[in-house]
Amino acid sequence: MRARYRMVFVMVLLAGAVAVSALASGSARRVVGDCTKSQARPSSIVLACADDNLVLTHLHWSSFGASDATASGDYYVNGCTPDCAAGKFHSYPIKLTLSAARECPDGHDDYREAAFTFLATRPRGAPSKYALFCPLPG
Protein backbone atom coordinates (compact mmCIF):
# COMPACT_ATOMS: atom_id res chain seq x y z
CA MET A 1 0.00 0.00 0.00
CA ARG A 2 2.85 2.35 0.89
CA ALA A 3 4.44 1.75 -2.54
CA ARG A 4 1.15 2.78 -4.19
CA TYR A 5 1.10 6.12 -2.31
CA ARG A 6 4.72 6.70 -3.25
CA MET A 7 3.88 6.03 -6.93
CA VAL A 8 0.92 8.48 -6.81
CA PHE A 9 3.14 11.09 -5.14
CA VAL A 10 5.81 10.73 -7.85
CA MET A 11 3.17 11.01 -10.60
CA VAL A 12 1.76 14.20 -9.07
CA LEU A 13 5.26 15.69 -8.85
CA LEU A 14 5.98 14.81 -12.48
CA ALA A 15 2.69 16.33 -13.66
CA GLY A 16 3.50 19.53 -11.75
CA ALA A 17 6.98 19.69 -13.25
CA VAL A 18 5.57 19.34 -16.77
CA ALA A 19 3.04 22.13 -16.11
CA VAL A 20 5.70 24.49 -14.71
CA SER A 21 8.00 23.69 -17.64
CA ALA A 22 5.27 24.57 -20.16
CA LEU A 23 4.61 27.90 -18.47
CA ALA A 24 8.31 28.72 -18.21
CA SER A 25 8.84 28.03 -21.90
CA GLY A 26 6.89 31.15 -22.84
CA SER A 27 4.21 29.18 -24.64
CA ALA A 28 1.42 30.80 -22.59
CA ARG A 29 -0.29 33.65 -24.41
CA ARG A 30 0.38 37.20 -23.28
CA VAL A 31 -0.03 40.79 -24.41
CA VAL A 32 2.33 43.76 -24.23
CA GLY A 33 0.86 45.86 -21.43
CA ASP A 34 3.50 48.51 -20.81
CA CYS A 35 5.32 48.67 -24.17
CA THR A 36 8.44 46.83 -22.92
CA LYS A 37 7.32 43.39 -21.69
CA SER A 38 4.73 40.72 -22.31
CA GLN A 39 2.22 40.16 -19.52
CA ALA A 40 -0.68 37.86 -18.72
CA ARG A 41 -3.94 39.61 -17.76
CA PRO A 42 -2.53 43.15 -17.38
CA SER A 43 -4.76 45.73 -15.71
CA SER A 44 -3.87 48.21 -18.47
CA ILE A 45 -2.45 48.18 -22.01
CA VAL A 46 -0.61 51.24 -23.35
CA LEU A 47 -1.42 51.66 -27.05
CA ALA A 48 0.43 54.97 -27.62
CA CYS A 49 3.91 54.22 -26.27
CA ALA A 50 5.46 57.50 -27.40
CA ASP A 51 3.24 59.73 -25.26
CA ASP A 52 0.75 57.54 -23.31
CA ASN A 53 -2.14 59.46 -24.92
CA LEU A 54 -4.11 56.23 -25.45
CA VAL A 55 -4.36 53.50 -22.80
CA LEU A 56 -6.84 50.72 -22.12
CA THR A 57 -7.38 50.89 -18.35
CA HIS A 58 -9.24 49.11 -15.54
CA LEU A 59 -9.20 45.84 -17.49
CA HIS A 60 -11.17 42.98 -15.93
CA TRP A 61 -10.55 39.74 -17.83
CA SER A 62 -13.34 37.23 -18.38
CA SER A 63 -11.05 35.00 -20.47
CA PHE A 64 -7.35 34.96 -21.28
CA GLY A 65 -5.00 32.47 -22.92
CA ALA A 66 -7.24 30.87 -25.56
CA SER A 67 -7.33 31.98 -29.22
CA ASP A 68 -9.22 35.10 -28.04
CA ALA A 69 -9.08 36.98 -24.74
CA THR A 70 -11.92 39.20 -23.53
CA ALA A 71 -12.11 41.97 -20.97
CA SER A 72 -14.16 44.96 -19.97
CA GLY A 73 -12.50 48.25 -19.14
CA ASP A 74 -11.99 51.81 -20.33
CA TYR A 75 -10.62 53.38 -23.49
CA TYR A 76 -8.69 56.27 -21.91
CA VAL A 77 -7.64 58.88 -24.46
CA ASN A 78 -6.27 62.42 -24.51
CA GLY A 79 -8.68 64.70 -26.37
CA CYS A 80 -5.68 66.86 -27.44
CA THR A 81 -7.70 70.11 -27.33
CA PRO A 82 -6.27 72.68 -27.87
CA ASP A 83 -3.19 70.43 -28.21
CA CYS A 84 -2.02 67.16 -26.67
CA ALA A 85 0.17 68.88 -24.07
CA ALA A 86 -2.81 70.87 -22.75
CA GLY A 87 -5.49 68.30 -23.56
CA LYS A 88 -7.70 66.46 -21.09
CA PHE A 89 -8.16 62.71 -20.82
CA HIS A 90 -11.56 61.14 -21.36
CA SER A 91 -12.67 57.64 -20.44
CA TYR A 92 -15.06 55.49 -22.52
CA PRO A 93 -16.30 52.07 -21.34
CA ILE A 94 -15.42 49.23 -23.71
CA LYS A 95 -15.57 45.52 -24.26
CA LEU A 96 -12.14 44.37 -25.48
CA THR A 97 -11.26 41.29 -27.51
CA LEU A 98 -7.64 40.32 -28.16
CA SER A 99 -6.78 37.87 -30.95
CA ALA A 100 -4.26 36.88 -33.63
CA ALA A 101 -1.51 35.67 -31.27
CA ARG A 102 1.93 35.17 -32.78
CA GLU A 103 5.37 34.55 -31.31
CA CYS A 104 7.50 37.60 -30.56
CA PRO A 105 11.32 37.71 -30.46
CA ASP A 106 11.18 37.36 -26.64
CA GLY A 107 9.67 33.88 -27.14
CA HIS A 108 6.18 34.76 -25.87
CA ASP A 109 3.06 34.10 -27.91
CA ASP A 110 1.51 37.61 -27.77
CA TYR A 111 -1.93 38.71 -28.90
CA ARG A 112 -1.43 41.07 -31.84
CA GLU A 113 -4.89 42.53 -32.48
CA ALA A 114 -7.29 44.41 -30.19
CA ALA A 115 -10.94 44.99 -31.13
CA PHE A 116 -13.10 47.45 -29.19
CA THR A 117 -16.84 47.62 -28.71
CA PHE A 118 -17.76 50.96 -27.18
CA LEU A 119 -20.54 50.49 -24.63
CA ALA A 120 -21.72 54.12 -24.73
CA THR A 121 -20.40 57.05 -26.73
CA ARG A 122 -17.65 56.31 -29.24
CA PRO A 123 -14.94 59.00 -29.33
CA ARG A 124 -14.59 60.78 -32.66
CA GLY A 125 -12.01 59.06 -34.85
CA ALA A 126 -11.56 56.07 -32.53
CA PRO A 127 -10.72 52.86 -34.41
CA SER A 128 -12.69 49.68 -33.85
CA LYS A 129 -9.46 47.63 -34.16
CA TYR A 130 -5.90 48.31 -33.19
CA ALA A 131 -2.74 46.41 -34.19
CA LEU A 132 -0.67 45.35 -31.18
CA PHE A 133 3.09 44.81 -31.23
CA CYS A 134 5.89 42.84 -29.67
CA PRO A 135 7.72 44.36 -26.69
CA LEU A 136 9.89 47.36 -27.49
CA PRO A 137 13.55 47.07 -26.45
CA GLY A 138 13.89 48.32 -22.86
N, C-alpha and C positions, 0 to 999 in steps of 0.2 A: 504494500500500500504506500509506503514511504517513497519507493522508487517512482510510483505513479505521480505523486505530488511534485517530486523533483523534476520529472519530465514536463509536467504542465508549467512549472515555474520557468524552466529553460525555454519553452515555447513562447511564453508571454514575453520574456526578455528579448528573444529574437524578433518577435513581431514589433516590439517597441523600437528596437534598433533599426529595423527596416523603415519604419515610419519616420524616425528622426533623420535618417539618411536621405530619404526622399525630400523632406523639407529643406535640409541643408544644401541640397544640390541646386537649389534655385528653381526647381521645376514648378513651384507653387506660383499661381498668377499674382501679379501686383500691379500697381499703377504709380507713376511718378507724382508724388504729392507736393514736394517742395522744390522741384526743379533739379535737385542734385542726387536724389536716391529713390529707389523703388520701395514702395511700402504696401502692406496689406491693410485694407480698411482704414485709410487715413481719414481724419476728421475734416480735412480741407485739401483741395487740389488747386495749386496756383497755375493758372492758364497763361498769364502774361508775366513771364519771368523777368523781363527787362525792368518793369516798373510796378509790378503787383497791382495793376489797375483792374484786373479781372481774376477773381478767385471764387471757387465753389466752396462754401463754408457750411458749418453745422451739419455735416454729412452723417446720416444714420443709415447704415447698410442693412437691407433686408436679404441680400444675397451677395456672395463674393467668392470668386475662385472657379466658377463654372465658365462656360463659353461667354456668358453675359454676367455682369454684376449690376445690381440695382440699389439705389439709395434715394432718400429724400434729403433736401437741404435747401440752400440759398445760392442764387446766382448773385454775387456781390460785385458790383461794377462801379467804376468812377464815371460819373456823368460828363466830366471834362468840360464843364461850363463855368466860367468863360474859357478856361484852358485846363489841362489835366493837373497842373500844379495847384490851381485854386479850386478845382472841382470837388464835388461832394459825392460820397459813395451812397449807392442805393442798393437795396436788397430785394430780390424777387424769388418767391418760393418756386422750387422746381422738383421734378422727378428726374433722376439721372440714370442713364443706362450706359455702361461701359461695355465695349466689345472689341473684336478684331485683335486679340492678343497675339503678339509675336515676340520672339526672343530679342533682347537687347544685348549690346556688347558686354554688359555686366553679368550676363548669364541668366537674368530673370526674364520670365515670360510676362511682359507688361501689356496691359490693355492699351490699345492705340487709338481708339475712337470713343468720344463722349457724345451722347445724344441727350438733348434737354427737352422736357415738356414743361412749359411754364404753366403753373397752376392758377395764376391770376393774370395780371398785366404782363405783357411781353415788352421788354425794353426796345426802343427803336433801334433797328439795325442789328439786334442780337441774332446770332446764327442758331439754327436748330441742331447743328452738329459741329463738333470741334475735333480736329486732329490732335492726338496726344503724341508725345515724343519719348525717347529714351532719356535717361538721366544725363544732364549736362555735366561736363567735367567740373569737379569741385575745386 
